Amino acid sequence: MSVDEEKRLAFLDRMSRRRFLAGAGGLAGAALAAPLLPRPALAAEQVRFCSWGGSLQDLQREHVLAPFQAASGIKVVEDSLPFPSRIKAMVDSGNLEFDVVETDLLTILSLEEMGEYFEPIDYSALSPAALAGIPEGLRLPKAIGYFYWSYNIGYRTDKFGGASPQSWADVWDTAKFPGGRTLCSADDGQYPNLEFALLADGVAKDALYPIDVDRAFASLDRIKPSVRKWWSSGSEVVQLFTSGEVTAGSTYSGRLMTAKAEGAPVDLSWNDGQASLDYLMIVKGADMGPAMKLIDALLQVQPSIAIFNEYAGGPANAEVLAGLKPGRAAELPSYPDNLARMYVQDSKWWADNLGTIVEKFHEWSVL
């Protein structure tokens, strides 16, 4: 493996850790540093599933994994934290630790530049009920869309006299909306908010990519004196808002909506937010039969409704979204009105440029 590949994998692992810190994670810290050890050979009709631990995987276990095992007779073995370096090491060694994985598009795009690390999805093996509500554009050769998550404008509802920032230009306007700001750091695998800086500078959502890096940093120069903290985890950014240390900035939608439901004087705007998408994939060398059966189970509508009535991700399946309890869909990033007000991150651009951008951000942030 080249030095460049090692650097990219290290950063991708930090990106994955960001997902863990955003609120999905809950398994012991030892799992973060567990060495790659030999695993027992697969028994007949067994499938291993790797998700993100915590509340999400608890819900997946309750509503999909346990019922699937009972109905199919296929044993489900769970794992968590699908770091890209784990996937690469497993496939390169031929010693798979999991078969079906849920993660974002950046992982597959980056790993596929280094070799073959995922199996093609056998769409003929998926039931019409599983596929019906999933848009064609999310049915990729080696991945199928599962749920959306997003970064959005967050703000205090008690600081602006009933007004609220509804654009990144508003967030940058500290005269109209006074108070401290917070934006993403480049630590623990965060993306610096270059797109938000461009939107604040007047760039249209459909003209963000390829990112004009110099223009983005020039825009960040203007807000930098007001940034009280460059946040790196979901718990940190929520604390910044709920404590009143900041009045506006970027945040994970799910974390802030949870704080709002618990009574904190906070809210968000879906305008100009960044939507990202988690996919279901099959690791190269997995047993395709049980793996496809598990993916079919994960995509079924009724179990997914039960999951997303509680988990703050936005299902990619329109039939799942339509079946949620009254008012729930409008709180999630995949709700059509919300999604239409956002842009979808260009994972390919970030896969090609993330190392350079992170180094530039670290240099810029200490000036």
Secondary structure, DSSP 8 states (H G I E B T S, - for coil): --HHHHHHHHHHHHHHHHHIIIII--S-THHHH----------SSEEEEEE--HHHHHHHIIIIIHHHHHHH--EEEEEE---HHHHHHHHHHT--S-SEEEEEHHHHHHHHTTS--B----GGGS-HHHHTTS-GGGEETTEEEEEEEEEEEEEETTSSTT----SHHHHH-TTTS-S-EEEE-SSTT----HHHHHHHTT--GGG--S--HHHHHHHHHHHGGGEEEEE-SHHHHHHHHHTTS-SEEEEEHHHHHHHHHTT-SEEEEEEEEEEEEEEEEEBTT--HHHHHHHHHHHH-HHHHHHHHTTSSSEES-HHHHHTS-TTTGGGSTTSHHHHHTSEE--HHHHHHHHHHHHHHHHHHHT-
